[in-house]
Amino acid sequence: MAEARLAASLWVAAYLARLGLANIPAYVTGRGDDTAGAVAVKCARLDSTAQLWMREWDFDTDTRPWVAVENGSEREVDAAIARQRARDPDLWVIEIESRDGTTLLDQDGLF
């Protein structure tokens, strides 16, 4: 039996609330499918650099951890997001602003 999954729109709303409680500015810059859309998180470090985080399947541990799939200038990360959205129009994109790169994606208990 397939594992139950949280609807993407609910996950996004909860993540934005958690970021807000931590005083980390966040914006939805790409709205995906409410139910089954994947989520990408862009972390802009406010120095013209950024990282793009996405969940990827780890077959060794049978988990889906958050992985930094792109790291570089904001322009490069934005281009990577555009390529992802061209392939997957259901993709949610959340942009956060964090000088030190804090995303809260690595904290235990975060979905």
The first five atom37 places (N, CA, C, CB, O) and aatype in JSON, in Angstrom:
{
  "aatype": [12, 0, 6, 0, 1, 10, 0, 0, 15, 10, 17, 19, 0, 0, 18, 10, 0, 1, 10, 7, 10, 0, 2, 9, 14, 0, 18, 19, 16, 7, 1, 7, 3, 3, 16, 0, 7, 0, 19, 0, 19, 11, 4, 0, 1, 10, 3, 15, 16, 0, 5, 10, 17, 12, 1, 6, 17, 3, 13, 3, 16, 3, 16, 1, 14, 17, 19, 0, 19, 6, 2, 7, 15, 6, 1, 6, 19, 3, 0, 0, 9, 0, 1, 5, 1, 0, 1, 3, 14, 3, 10, 17, 19, 9, 6, 9, 6, 15, 1, 3, 7, 16, 16, 10, 10, 3, 5, 3, 7, 10, 13],
  "atom_mask": [
    [1, 1, 1, 1, 1],
    [1, 1, 1, 1, 1],
    [1, 1, 1, 1, 1],
    [1, 1, 1, 1, 1],
    [1, 1, 1, 1, 1],
    [1, 1, 1, 1, 1],
    [1, 1, 1, 1, 1],
    [1, 1, 1, 1, 1],
    [1, 1, 1, 1, 1],
    [1, 1, 1, 1, 1],
    [1, 1, 1, 1, 1],
    [1, 1, 1, 1, 1],
    [1, 1, 1, 1, 1],
    [1, 1, 1, 1, 1],
    [1, 1, 1, 1, 1],
    [1, 1, 1, 1, 1],
    [1, 1, 1, 1, 1],
    [1, 1, 1, 1, 1],
    [1, 1, 1, 1, 1],
    [1, 1, 1, 0, 1],
    [1, 1, 1, 1, 1],
    [1, 1, 1, 1, 1],
    [1, 1, 1, 1, 1],
    [1, 1, 1, 1, 1],
    [1, 1, 1, 1, 1],
    [1, 1, 1, 1, 1],
    [1, 1, 1, 1, 1],
    [1, 1, 1, 1, 1],
    [1, 1, 1, 1, 1],
    [1, 1, 1, 0, 1],
    [1, 1, 1, 1, 1],
    [1, 1, 1, 0, 1],
    [1, 1, 1, 1, 1],
    [1, 1, 1, 1, 1],
    [1, 1, 1, 1, 1],
    [1, 1, 1, 1, 1],
    [1, 1, 1, 0, 1],
    [1, 1, 1, 1, 1],
    [1, 1, 1, 1, 1],
    [1, 1, 1, 1, 1],
    [1, 1, 1, 1, 1],
    [1, 1, 1, 1, 1],
    [1, 1, 1, 1, 1],
    [1, 1, 1, 1, 1],
    [1, 1, 1, 1, 1],
    [1, 1, 1, 1, 1],
    [1, 1, 1, 1, 1],
    [1, 1, 1, 1, 1],
    [1, 1, 1, 1, 1],
    [1, 1, 1, 1, 1],
    [1, 1, 1, 1, 1],
    [1, 1, 1, 1, 1],
    [1, 1, 1, 1, 1],
    [1, 1, 1, 1, 1],
    [1, 1, 1, 1, 1],
    [1, 1, 1, 1, 1],
    [1, 1, 1, 1, 1],
    [1, 1, 1, 1, 1],
    [1, 1, 1, 1, 1],
    [1, 1, 1, 1, 1],
    [1, 1, 1, 1, 1],
    [1, 1, 1, 1, 1],
    [1, 1, 1, 1, 1],
    [1, 1, 1, 1, 1],
    [1, 1, 1, 1, 1],
    [1, 1, 1, 1, 1],
    [1, 1, 1, 1, 1],
    [1, 1, 1, 1, 1],
    [1, 1, 1, 1, 1],
    [1, 1, 1, 1, 1],
    [1, 1, 1, 1, 1],
    [1, 1, 1, 0, 1],
    [1, 1, 1, 1, 1],
    [1, 1, 1, 1, 1],
    [1, 1, 1, 1, 1],
    [1, 1, 1, 1, 1],
    [1, 1, 1, 1, 1],
    [1, 1, 1, 1, 1],
    [1, 1, 1, 1, 1],
    [1, 1, 1, 1, 1],
    [1, 1, 1, 1, 1],
    [1, 1, 1, 1, 1],
    [1, 1, 1, 1, 1],
    [1, 1, 1, 1, 1],
    [1, 1, 1, 1, 1],
    [1, 1, 1, 1, 1],
    [1, 1, 1, 1, 1],
    [1, 1, 1, 1, 1],
    [1, 1, 1, 1, 1],
    [1, 1, 1, 1, 1],
    [1, 1, 1, 1, 1],
    [1, 1, 1, 1, 1],
    [1, 1, 1, 1, 1],
    [1, 1, 1, 1, 1],
    [1, 1, 1, 1, 1],
    [1, 1, 1, 1, 1],
    [1, 1, 1, 1, 1],
    [1, 1, 1, 1, 1],
    [1, 1, 1, 1, 1],
    [1, 1, 1, 1, 1],
    [1, 1, 1, 0, 1],
    [1, 1, 1, 1, 1],
    [1, 1, 1, 1, 1],
    [1, 1, 1, 1, 1],
    [1, 1, 1, 1, 1],
    [1, 1, 1, 1, 1],
    [1, 1, 1, 1, 1],
    [1, 1, 1, 1, 1],
    [1, 1, 1, 0, 1],
    [1, 1, 1, 1, 1],
    [1, 1, 1, 1, 1]
  ],
  "atom_positions": [
    [[0.84, -1.18, 0.0], [0.0, 0.0, 0.0], [0.89, 1.24, 0.0], [-0.96, 0.0, 1.22], [1.89, 1.3, 0.71]],
    [[0.52, 2.21, -0.78], [1.3, 3.43, -0.9], [1.24, 4.25, 0.38], [0.81, 4.27, -2.09], [0.22, 4.27, 1.07]],
    [[2.33, 4.91, 0.69], [2.4, 5.77, 1.86], [1.55, 7.02, 1.65], [3.86, 6.15, 2.16], [1.58, 7.63, 0.58]],
    [[0.81, 7.4, 2.68], [-0.01, 8.62, 2.59], [0.9, 9.83, 2.45], [-0.93, 8.76, 3.84], [1.95, 9.91, 3.09]],
    [[0.48, 10.78, 1.62], [1.28, 11.99, 1.39], [0.45, 13.21, 1.72], [1.8, 12.05, -0.06], [-0.77, 13.24, 1.52]],
    [[1.12, 14.22, 2.21], [0.5, 15.49, 2.52], [0.3, 16.27, 1.22], [1.35, 16.3, 3.54], [1.2, 16.31, 0.38]],
    [[-0.85, 16.89, 1.04], [-1.1, 17.7, -0.16], [-0.07, 18.83, -0.23], [-2.55, 18.28, -0.14], [0.28, 19.43, 0.78]],
    [[0.4, 19.09, -1.44], [1.46, 20.09, -1.63], [1.06, 21.46, -1.1], [1.81, 20.19, -3.11], [1.88, 22.13, -0.47]],
    [[-0.17, 21.89, -1.36], [-0.58, 23.23, -0.91], [-0.58, 23.33, 0.62], [-1.97, 23.57, -1.46], [-0.26, 24.38, 1.17]],
    [[-0.94, 22.25, 1.29], [-0.92, 22.24, 2.75], [0.51, 22.28, 3.28], [-1.65, 20.99, 3.29], [0.81, 22.99, 4.24]],
    [[1.41, 21.51, 2.64], [2.82, 21.51, 3.03], [3.41, 22.92, 2.86], [3.62, 20.49, 2.19], [4.11, 23.41, 3.74]],
    [[3.12, 23.54, 1.72], [3.64, 24.89, 1.44], [3.13, 25.88, 2.5], [3.22, 25.36, 0.02], [3.91, 26.68, 3.02]],
    [[1.84, 25.83, 2.82], [1.28, 26.74, 3.82], [1.94, 26.54, 5.18], [-0.24, 26.53, 3.94], [2.26, 27.51, 5.87]],
    [[2.16, 25.29, 5.57], [2.8, 25.0, 6.85], [4.26, 25.47, 6.86], [2.73, 23.5, 7.16], [4.73, 26.02, 7.86]],
    [[4.97, 25.25, 5.76], [6.38, 25.67, 5.66], [6.48, 27.2, 5.72], [7.02, 25.14, 4.36], [7.36, 27.73, 6.4]],
    [[5.61, 27.89, 5.02], [5.62, 29.37, 5.06], [5.32, 29.87, 6.47], [4.58, 29.95, 4.07], [5.92, 30.84, 6.92]],
    [[4.41, 29.2, 7.18], [4.12, 29.6, 8.55], [5.33, 29.39, 9.45], [2.92, 28.81, 9.09], [5.65, 30.24, 10.28]],
    [[6.0, 28.26, 9.27], [7.19, 27.98, 10.09], [8.31, 28.98, 9.79], [7.69, 26.55, 9.83], [8.99, 29.44, 10.71]],
    [[8.5, 29.32, 8.53], [9.5, 30.33, 8.18], [9.13, 31.68, 8.8], [9.63, 30.46, 6.64], [10.0, 32.39, 9.3]],
    [[7.85, 32.03, 8.75], [7.4, 33.28, 9.34], [7.68, 33.34, 10.83], [0.0, 0.0, 0.0], [8.09, 34.39, 11.34]],
    [[7.47, 32.23, 11.53], [7.76, 32.19, 12.97], [9.25, 32.37, 13.26], [7.27, 30.87, 13.56], [9.62, 32.84, 14.33]],
    [[10.09, 31.98, 12.29], [11.54, 32.12, 12.44], [12.04, 33.45, 11.86], [12.26, 30.96, 11.77], [13.25, 33.67, 11.78]],
    [[11.12, 34.32, 11.46], [11.47, 35.62, 10.87], [12.34, 35.49, 9.62], [12.19, 36.47, 11.89], [13.26, 36.27, 9.4]],
    [[12.03, 34.49, 8.81], [12.72, 34.3, 7.53], [11.73, 34.66, 6.42], [13.26, 32.81, 7.36], [10.73, 33.97, 6.24]],
    [[11.99, 35.75, 5.68], [11.08, 36.15, 4.61], [10.96, 35.06, 3.54], [11.55, 37.46, 3.97], [11.96, 34.48, 3.12]],
    [[9.73, 34.78, 3.12], [9.5, 33.74, 2.12], [8.33, 34.13, 1.22], [9.22, 32.38, 2.8], [7.38, 34.79, 1.65]],
    [[8.42, 33.7, -0.03], [7.43, 34.04, -1.04], [7.17, 32.84, -1.93], [7.88, 35.26, -1.87], [8.1, 32.09, -2.23]],
    [[5.94, 32.65, -2.36], [5.64, 31.65, -3.37], [5.83, 32.34, -4.72], [4.17, 31.05, -3.22], [5.09, 33.27, -5.05]],
    [[6.82, 31.9, -5.48], [7.09, 32.52, -6.78], [6.61, 31.65, -7.93], [8.57, 32.8, -6.93], [6.63, 32.07, -9.09]],
    [[6.18, 30.43, -7.61], [5.62, 29.54, -8.61], [4.61, 28.62, -7.95], [0.0, 0.0, 0.0], [4.96, 27.83, -7.08]],
    [[3.36, 28.74, -8.36], [2.31, 27.92, -7.75], [2.13, 26.65, -8.58], [0.96, 28.71, -7.64], [1.94, 26.71, -9.8]],
    [[2.19, 25.52, -7.91], [2.04, 24.25, -8.58], [0.69, 23.61, -8.31], [0.0, 0.0, 0.0], [-0.25, 24.29, -7.88]],
    [[0.61, 22.33, -8.55], [-0.62, 21.59, -8.32], [-0.9, 21.51, -6.82], [-0.54, 20.17, -8.94], [-0.01, 21.18, -6.04]],
    [[-2.14, 21.8, -6.42], [-2.5, 21.82, -5.01], [-2.32, 20.47, -4.32], [-3.92, 22.26, -4.85], [-1.99, 20.42, -3.14]],
    [[-2.52, 19.4, -5.04], [-2.5, 18.09, -4.43], [-1.15, 17.39, -4.55], [-3.55, 17.23, -5.05], [-0.59, 16.93, -3.55]],
    [[-0.62, 17.31, -5.76], [0.53, 16.44, -5.98], [1.77, 17.16, -6.52], [0.15, 15.37, -6.92], [2.7, 16.49, -6.97]],
    [[1.8, 18.45, -6.5], [2.96, 19.16, -7.03], [4.2, 18.97, -6.19], [0.0, 0.0, 0.0], [4.13, 18.91, -4.96]],
    [[5.35, 18.88, -6.85], [6.63, 18.84, -6.14], [6.95, 20.26, -5.67], [7.78, 18.27, -7.06], [6.34, 21.22, -6.14]],
    [[7.91, 20.37, -4.75], [8.27, 21.68, -4.19], [9.76, 21.91, -4.36], [7.86, 21.77, -2.69], [10.57, 21.02, -4.08]],
    [[10.13, 23.1, -4.81], [11.51, 23.54, -4.89], [11.64, 24.76, -3.99], [11.94, 23.87, -6.38], [10.76, 25.62, -3.95]],
    [[12.76, 24.84, -3.26], [13.0, 25.97, -2.36], [14.28, 26.66, -2.8], [13.1, 25.5, -0.87], [15.36, 26.07, -2.81]],
    [[14.14, 27.93, -3.17], [15.31, 28.75, -3.52], [15.67, 29.57, -2.3], [15.01, 29.68, -4.77], [14.83, 30.27, -1.74]],
    [[16.93, 29.47, -1.89], [17.42, 30.26, -0.76], [18.36, 31.33, -1.3], [18.15, 29.35, 0.29], [19.49, 31.05, -1.68]],
    [[17.87, 32.57, -1.33], [18.67, 33.7, -1.78], [19.44, 34.24, -0.59], [17.78, 34.82, -2.43], [18.85, 34.57, 0.44]],
    [[20.76, 34.33, -0.72], [21.6, 34.76, 0.4], [21.85, 36.26, 0.45], [22.92, 34.05, 0.35], [22.63, 36.74, 1.26]],
    [[21.18, 37.0, -0.42], [21.26, 38.46, -0.44], [22.64, 38.99, -0.79], [20.85, 39.0, 0.89], [22.96, 40.14, -0.5]],
    [[23.47, 38.15, -1.42], [24.78, 38.6, -1.92], [24.95, 38.16, -3.37], [25.93, 38.02, -1.03], [26.07, 37.98, -3.85]],
    [[23.83, 38.0, -4.08], [23.78, 37.56, -5.48], [24.05, 36.07, -5.65], [24.77, 38.35, -6.3], [24.23, 35.61, -6.78]],
    [[24.1, 35.3, -4.55], [24.23, 33.86, -4.65], [22.97, 33.21, -4.09], [25.5, 33.35, -3.9], [22.22, 33.82, -3.33]],
    [[22.76, 31.96, -4.49], [21.57, 31.25, -4.05], [21.8, 29.74, -4.13], [20.34, 31.65, -4.9], [22.74, 29.27, -4.76]],
    [[20.91, 29.01, -3.48], [20.88, 27.56, -3.56], [19.46, 27.14, -3.92], [21.35, 26.89, -2.23], [18.5, 27.81, -3.56]],
    [[19.35, 26.02, -4.63], [18.06, 25.45, -4.96], [17.97, 24.08, -4.3], [17.85, 25.35, -6.5], [18.81, 23.21, -4.54]],
    [[16.95, 23.91, -3.47], [16.74, 22.67, -2.72], [15.53, 21.93, -3.27], [16.56, 22.95, -1.22], [14.49, 22.54, -3.54]],
    [[15.68, 20.62, -3.44], [14.56, 19.77, -3.86], [14.7, 18.44, -3.14], [14.53, 19.58, -5.43], [15.78, 18.06, -2.7]],
    [[13.58, 17.73, -3.03], [13.63, 16.4, -2.44], [13.97, 15.4, -3.53], [12.27, 16.03, -1.76], [13.42, 15.43, -4.63]],
    [[14.9, 14.5, -3.2], [15.3, 13.46, -4.13], [15.27, 12.12, -3.41], [16.71, 13.74, -4.73], [15.56, 12.04, -2.21]],
    [[14.92, 11.09, -4.14], [14.82, 9.77, -3.54], [16.21, 9.21, -3.29], [14.02, 8.82, -4.44], [17.06, 9.2, -4.19]],
    [[16.46, 8.74, -2.05], [17.71, 8.08, -1.69], [17.39, 6.59, -1.55], [18.33, 8.67, -0.36], [16.77, 6.17, -0.57]],
    [[17.81, 5.81, -2.53], [17.49, 4.39, -2.55], [18.18, 3.63, -1.42], [17.87, 3.78, -3.89], [17.67, 2.61, -0.96]],
    [[19.35, 4.1, -0.97], [20.07, 3.41, 0.1], [19.31, 3.47, 1.42], [21.45, 4.02, 0.27], [19.3, 2.49, 2.17]],
    [[18.69, 4.61, 1.7], [17.99, 4.77, 2.98], [16.47, 4.71, 2.84], [18.38, 6.07, 3.62], [15.75, 4.76, 3.83]],
    [[15.98, 4.62, 1.6], [14.55, 4.59, 1.3], [13.84, 5.83, 1.88], [13.91, 3.31, 1.87], [12.76, 5.73, 2.46]],
    [[14.48, 6.99, 1.7], [13.92, 8.26, 2.18], [14.0, 9.28, 1.05], [14.68, 8.78, 3.44], [14.61, 9.03, 0.01]],
    [[13.37, 10.43, 1.27], [13.41, 11.53, 0.31], [13.95, 12.78, 1.0], [11.98, 11.81, -0.29], [13.18, 13.67, 1.35]],
    [[15.26, 12.86, 1.21], [15.82, 14.03, 1.89], [15.88, 15.25, 0.97], [17.23, 13.71, 2.42], [15.84, 15.12, -0.25]],
    [[15.97, 16.42, 1.59], [16.16, 17.65, 0.84], [17.63, 17.72, 0.43], [15.75, 18.9, 1.68], [18.52, 17.52, 1.25]],
    [[17.86, 18.02, -0.85], [19.21, 18.06, -1.4], [19.4, 19.38, -2.14], [19.46, 16.86, -2.35], [18.51, 19.83, -2.87]],
    [[20.55, 20.01, -1.95], [20.88, 21.22, -2.71], [21.27, 20.77, -4.13], [22.06, 22.05, -2.02], [22.35, 20.22, -4.33]],
    [[20.38, 21.01, -5.09], [20.6, 20.54, -6.46], [21.29, 21.59, -7.33], [19.29, 20.14, -7.09], [21.77, 21.27, -8.42]],
    [[21.33, 22.81, -6.86], [21.98, 23.91, -7.61], [22.53, 24.89, -6.59], [20.97, 24.62, -8.61], [21.88, 25.21, -5.6]],
    [[23.74, 25.36, -6.86], [24.39, 26.31, -5.97], [25.23, 27.23, -6.83], [25.27, 25.58, -4.88], [26.11, 26.78, -7.55]],
    [[24.96, 28.53, -6.75], [25.72, 29.46, -7.58], [25.11, 30.83, -7.54], [0.0, 0.0, 0.0], [24.52, 31.25, -6.54]],
    [[25.26, 31.54, -8.64], [24.7, 32.89, -8.7], [23.17, 32.79, -8.76], [25.26, 33.67, -9.94], [22.62, 31.77, -9.18]],
    [[22.51, 33.85, -8.35], [21.05, 33.86, -8.4], [20.56, 33.66, -9.83], [20.5, 35.17, -7.84], [19.54, 33.0, -10.05]],
    [[21.26, 34.22, -10.77], [20.89, 34.08, -12.18], [20.93, 32.6, -12.6], [21.83, 34.92, -13.08], [20.02, 32.13, -13.29]],
    [[21.97, 31.87, -12.2], [22.09, 30.44, -12.53], [20.97, 29.63, -11.87], [23.46, 29.91, -12.09], [20.39, 28.74, -12.49]],
    [[20.68, 29.95, -10.62], [19.63, 29.23, -9.9], [18.26, 29.53, -10.52], [19.63, 29.61, -8.41], [17.44, 28.63, -10.66]],
    [[18.02, 30.79, -10.88], [16.76, 31.14, -11.54], [16.61, 30.41, -12.88], [16.68, 32.67, -11.77], [15.51, 29.99, -13.23]],
    [[17.71, 30.26, -13.61], [17.67, 29.52, -14.88], [17.35, 28.05, -14.63], [19.01, 29.66, -15.64], [16.6, 27.44, -15.4]],
    [[17.91, 27.48, -13.58], [17.61, 26.09, -13.23], [16.15, 25.92, -12.86], [18.51, 25.62, -12.08], [15.52, 24.92, -13.22]],
    [[15.59, 26.88, -12.15], [14.17, 26.84, -11.79], [13.31, 26.92, -13.05], [13.8, 28.01, -10.83], [12.34, 26.18, -13.18]],
    [[13.67, 27.8, -13.98], [12.91, 27.93, -15.23], [12.93, 26.62, -16.01], [13.48, 29.08, -16.1], [11.91, 26.22, -16.58]],
    [[14.08, 25.94, -16.04], [14.15, 24.65, -16.73], [13.27, 23.61, -16.04], [15.61, 24.15, -16.78], [12.57, 22.85, -16.7]],
    [[13.3, 23.6, -14.7], [12.47, 22.66, -13.95], [10.98, 22.91, -14.21], [12.76, 22.77, -12.44], [10.21, 21.97, -14.43]],
    [[10.58, 24.18, -14.19], [9.16, 24.53, -14.4], [8.72, 24.24, -15.84], [8.9, 26.01, -14.07], [7.55, 23.93, -16.08]],
    [[9.64, 24.32, -16.79], [9.3, 23.99, -18.17], [9.0, 22.49, -18.29], [10.46, 24.38, -19.12], [8.13, 22.09, -19.07]],
    [[9.71, 21.66, -17.52], [9.48, 20.22, -17.53], [8.31, 19.81, -16.64], [10.72, 19.48, -17.09], [7.62, 18.83, -16.92]],
    [[8.09, 20.58, -15.57], [7.07, 20.22, -14.58], [6.25, 21.45, -14.2], [7.72, 19.59, -13.32], [6.61, 22.16, -13.26]],
    [[5.16, 21.71, -14.91], [4.35, 22.9, -14.61], [3.63, 22.81, -13.26], [3.33, 23.11, -15.71], [3.09, 23.81, -12.79]],
    [[3.6, 21.62, -12.64], [2.97, 21.45, -11.33], [3.93, 21.77, -10.17], [2.45, 20.03, -11.18], [3.55, 21.62, -9.01]],
    [[5.14, 22.2, -10.48], [6.16, 22.49, -9.48], [5.85, 23.77, -8.7], [7.52, 22.59, -10.13], [5.6, 24.82, -9.29]],
    [[5.88, 23.66, -7.38], [5.81, 24.84, -6.51], [7.22, 25.38, -6.34], [5.16, 24.49, -5.12], [8.17, 24.61, -6.23]],
    [[7.37, 26.69, -6.32], [8.66, 27.31, -6.07], [8.49, 28.31, -4.93], [9.23, 28.01, -7.35], [7.68, 29.23, -5.01]],
    [[9.26, 28.1, -3.88], [9.26, 29.0, -2.73], [10.62, 29.66, -2.69], [8.94, 28.24, -1.4], [11.65, 28.98, -2.75]],
    [[10.63, 30.98, -2.58], [11.89, 31.7, -2.45], [11.99, 32.27, -1.05], [12.01, 32.84, -3.51], [11.07, 32.94, -0.57]],
    [[13.12, 31.98, -0.39], [13.35, 32.54, 0.93], [14.59, 33.41, 0.87], [13.5, 31.42, 1.99], [15.45, 33.24, 0.01]],
    [[14.68, 34.34, 1.81], [15.83, 35.23, 1.91], [16.52, 34.97, 3.24], [15.4, 36.74, 1.79], [15.95, 35.19, 4.31]],
    [[17.76, 34.49, 3.16], [18.49, 34.13, 4.37], [19.98, 34.3, 4.13], [18.16, 32.67, 4.79], [20.6, 33.52, 3.4]],
    [[20.56, 35.31, 4.74], [22.0, 35.57, 4.56], [22.86, 34.36, 4.91], [22.42, 36.76, 5.42], [23.84, 34.08, 4.22]],
    [[22.5, 33.65, 5.96], [23.32, 32.51, 6.39], [22.89, 31.18, 5.78], [23.28, 32.4, 7.9], [23.45, 30.14, 6.1]],
    [[21.9, 31.21, 4.89], [21.47, 30.0, 4.21], [20.52, 29.11, 4.99], [0.0, 0.0, 0.0], [20.29, 27.96, 4.6]],
    [[19.97, 29.61, 6.08], [19.02, 28.83, 6.88], [17.73, 28.6, 6.09], [18.72, 29.53, 8.22], [17.11, 29.56, 5.62]],
    [[17.34, 27.34, 5.95], [16.12, 27.01, 5.22], [15.08, 26.31, 6.1], [16.45, 26.12, 4.04], [13.9, 26.26, 5.73]],
    [[15.49, 25.8, 7.23], [14.66, 24.99, 8.14], [14.27, 23.65, 7.52], [13.41, 25.75, 8.53], [13.46, 22.93, 8.1]],
    [[14.81, 23.3, 6.37], [14.48, 22.03, 5.73], [15.15, 20.85, 6.41], [14.88, 22.07, 4.27], [14.68, 19.72, 6.29]],
    [[16.23, 21.1, 7.13], [16.99, 20.01, 7.74], [16.6, 19.74, 9.18], [18.44, 20.32, 7.68], [17.2, 18.88, 9.83]],
    [[15.61, 20.44, 9.7], [15.22, 20.25, 11.08], [14.33, 19.02, 11.22], [14.49, 21.49, 11.61], [13.43, 18.78, 10.41]],
    [[14.59, 18.24, 12.25], [13.76, 17.07, 12.53], [12.33, 17.5, 12.77], [14.29, 16.28, 13.73], [12.08, 18.54, 13.38]],
    [[11.41, 16.72, 12.31], [10.01, 16.99, 12.52], [9.4, 17.93, 11.48], [0.0, 0.0, 0.0], [8.22, 18.25, 11.56]],
    [[10.2, 18.37, 10.51], [9.64, 19.23, 9.46], [9.1, 18.34, 8.36], [10.71, 20.23, 8.9], [9.8, 18.03, 7.4]],
    [[7.89, 17.95, 8.49], [7.13, 17.2, 7.5], [7.89, 15.98, 7.03], [6.8, 18.07, 6.32], [7.39, 15.24, 6.19]]
  ]
}
